């Protein structure tokens, strides 16, 4: 498995940082259990990696979003600490200096997160990436302040997941959404997080942060408040209402309302008369079958790549409904 993923890290493919963080964790904690030849190749890949856009390189890694930034900075911080006396090829720095720079950038990232939370507000595919970085910091950080702040960040994200959860599925307006995250909700990693923490949800095939979250709960003193179980698995007669805001300057005003048999999440007065950027602004679930969902996407632009939604999209999911296409864009009816 390690040797399969190493080429993408060695060549600095896009999203290589997603693989590098758990690889550094494995190398740090279980390095002695890895074969000598593979371990040496891991170390070489770590030393040759490009950890930020200010280091020399020519690749297609994406540095500019909140989630990637966290993983790049976490990687530089923990890799430098792991190989403190080695020279990192791109920067020319010794590991200890690389780690210090990574630590400063991690602290700056945490400052921003604590002020504004998620840039891609409430986004199902981005929770696991933020959790991947935060759990690695909580488990491996040599600095107590970073470890504690990371744990608080994890707990906050778990609270947001609990508020949004309905029968093990997250129901929320999202600052970035994809067809596979809206249609195939049972296989979303957030459903697996709900299953792990509160017993309601499904374990999917692919995960980013779930094993790391489990290890933090077991081995690294992470505690998620027990009171969130009743919030996530709401069965009371009264309804829950929750309002909060995320994003720079709290630009997304988010509203959640749920009962035992329904749930909804929306973004209030969101970017009226502007182009959308792959957001879902209204998301509903009906009944006890979490597949029964309705959503509306913010109409997207058409000038870049032709991959973002260009029509309002809504769907009440059922096995008998097959998606159709209008004008080349995915569209479903209910």
Residue pairs with C-beta under 8 A, 6 or more apart in sequence:
2 23
2 26
2 34
2 38
2 42
3 38
3 41
5 19
5 23
6 41
6 42
6 45
8 15
8 16
8 19
9 16
9 19
9 20
9 23
9 45
9 49
10 44
10 45
10 48
11 59
12 49
12 50
12 57
12 59
12 60
12 61
13 59
13 60
13 61
14 60
14 61
14 62
15 61
15 62
16 49
16 61
17 61
17 68
17 71
17 72
17 75
18 71
18 129
18 132
18 208
20 46
20 49
20 71
20 75
20 79
21 71
21 74
21 75
21 78
21 132
21 133
21 136
22 132
22 136
22 211
22 212
23 42
23 45
23 46
24 46
24 75
24 78
24 79
24 82
24 136
24 140
25 78
25 136
25 139
25 140
25 212
26 34
27 34
27 39
27 42
27 43
27 46
27 82
28 78
28 82
28 140
29 140
31 39
34 42
43 83
43 86
46 79
46 82
46 83
47 83
47 86
47 87
47 88
47 89
48 89
48 90
49 75
49 79
49 88
49 90
50 56
50 57
50 59
50 61
50 90
51 72
51 75
51 76
51 79
51 88
51 90
51 91
51 98
51 102
52 63
52 72
52 73
52 76
52 105
53 63
55 90
55 91
56 90
57 90
61 68
62 68
63 69
63 72
65 119
65 120
66 109
66 112
66 113
66 118
66 119
66 120
66 126
66 130
67 120
67 126
67 129
67 130
67 133
68 129
69 105
69 109
70 106
70 109
70 129
70 130
70 133
70 134
71 129
71 132
71 133
73 102
73 105
73 106
73 109
73 133
74 102
74 106
74 133
74 136
74 137
75 102
76 98
76 99
76 101
76 102
76 105
77 99
77 102
77 103
77 105
77 106
77 137
77 141
77 146
78 99
78 102
78 136
78 137
78 140
78 141
79 88
79 95
79 98
79 99
79 102
80 88
80 93
80 95
80 96
80 97
80 98
80 99
80 100
80 101
80 102
81 95
81 96
81 99
81 140
81 142
82 95
83 95
84 94
84 95
84 96
84 99
85 94
85 95
85 96
86 94
86 95
87 93
87 94
87 95
88 94
88 95
88 98
91 98
93 101
103 143
103 146
106 137
106 146
107 145
107 146
110 146
110 149
110 150
110 153
113 130
113 153
114 149
114 153
116 246
116 247
116 248
116 249
116 250
117 156
117 160
117 246
117 247
118 126
118 127
118 130
118 175
118 246
118 247
119 175
119 246
119 247
119 248
120 126
120 174
120 175
120 176
121 173
121 174
121 175
121 246
121 247
121 252
121 254
121 267
122 160
122 164
122 172
122 173
122 174
122 175
122 246
122 252
122 254
122 265
123 174
123 175
123 176
123 177
124 170
124 172
124 174
124 177
124 181
124 188
124 190
125 176
125 177
125 178
125 181
126 175
126 176
127 157
127 160
127 161
127 189
127 190
127 193
127 209
128 189
128 190
128 193
128 207
128 208
128 209
128 210
129 208
129 209
130 153
130 157
131 154
131 157
131 193
131 208
131 209
131 212
131 213
132 208
132 209
132 212
134 150
134 151
134 153
134 154
134 157
135 150
135 154
135 209
135 212
135 213
135 215
135 216
135 222
136 212
137 146
137 147
137 150
138 147
138 150
138 151
138 154
138 216
138 220
138 222
139 147
139 212
139 215
139 216
139 219
139 220
141 147
141 150
151 216
151 221
151 222
154 213
154 216
154 222
154 224
155 223
155 224
155 225
158 193
158 197
158 224
158 228
159 225
159 228
159 231
160 244
161 170
161 190
161 193
161 194
161 232
162 194
162 197
162 198
162 228
162 229
162 231
162 232
163 231
163 240
163 242
163 256
164 170
164 171
164 172
164 256
164 263
164 265
165 171
165 190
165 194
165 198
165 200
165 201
165 231
165 232
165 233
166 234
166 258
166 262
166 263
166 285
166 290
167 200
167 285
167 288
167 289
167 290
168 186
168 191
168 194
168 195
168 200
168 201
168 202
168 290
169 185
169 186
169 188
169 190
169 191
169 194
169 201
169 285
169 290
169 293
170 185
170 188
170 190
170 191
170 194
171 256
171 258
171 263
171 264
171 265
171 283
171 284
171 285
171 293
172 254
172 256
172 265
172 280
172 283
173 252
173 254
173 255
173 265
173 266
173 267
173 270
173 279
173 280
173 281
173 282
173 283
174 181
174 279
174 280
174 283
175 246
175 247
175 252
175 279
176 277
176 278
176 279
177 278
177 279
177 280
177 295
177 297
178 278
179 330
181 188
182 280
182 283
182 293
182 295
182 315
183 315
183 317
185 191
185 290
185 291
185 293
186 202
186 204
186 290
186 291
187 202
187 204
187 205
187 206
188 204
189 204
189 206
189 207
189 208
189 209
189 210
190 201
191 201
191 202
191 203
191 204
192 201
192 202
192 203
192 204
192 207
192 210
193 201
193 209
193 210
193 213
194 200
194 201
194 232
195 201
195 202
195 203
196 210
196 213
196 214
197 224
197 228
197 229
197 232
198 228
198 229
198 232
198 233
199 229
199 233
200 232
200 233
203 210
213 222
216 222
217 223
217 224
230 236
231 240
234 240
234 258
234 259
234 260
235 260
236 260
237 260
239 257
239 258
239 259
240 256
240 257
240 258
240 259
241 255
241 256
241 257
242 255
242 256
242 257
243 253
243 254
243 255
243 256
244 254
245 251
245 252
245 253
245 254
246 252
246 254
252 267
252 270
253 267
253 268
253 269
253 270
254 265
254 266
254 267
254 268
255 265
255 266
255 267
255 268
256 263
256 264
256 265
257 263
257 264
258 264
261 286
261 287
261 288
262 284
262 285
262 286
262 287
263 284
263 285
264 282
264 283
264 284
264 285
265 282
265 283
266 281
266 282
266 283
267 279
267 281
267 282
270 279
270 281
270 298
271 298
275 299
275 300
275 301
276 297
276 298
276 299
276 300
276 301
276 308
276 309
277 298
277 300
277 301
277 308
278 297
278 298
278 300
278 308
278 309
279 297
279 298
280 295
280 296
280 297
280 298
281 296
281 297
281 298
282 294
282 295
282 296
283 293
283 294
283 295
284 293
284 294
284 295
285 292
285 293
285 294
286 292
286 293
286 294
286 316
291 317
291 318
292 316
292 317
292 318
293 315
293 316
293 317
294 314
294 315
294 316
294 334
295 313
295 314
295 315
296 312
296 313
296 314
297 309
297 311
297 312
297 313
298 309
299 309
299 310
299 311
299 312
300 308
300 309
300 310
301 308
301 310
302 310
306 328
309 329
309 330
310 327
310 329
311 326
311 327
311 329
311 331
313 330
313 331
313 332
314 332
314 333
314 334
315 321
315 323
315 332
315 333
315 334
316 334
321 332
321 333
321 334
323 330
323 331
323 332
324 331
324 332
324 333
325 331
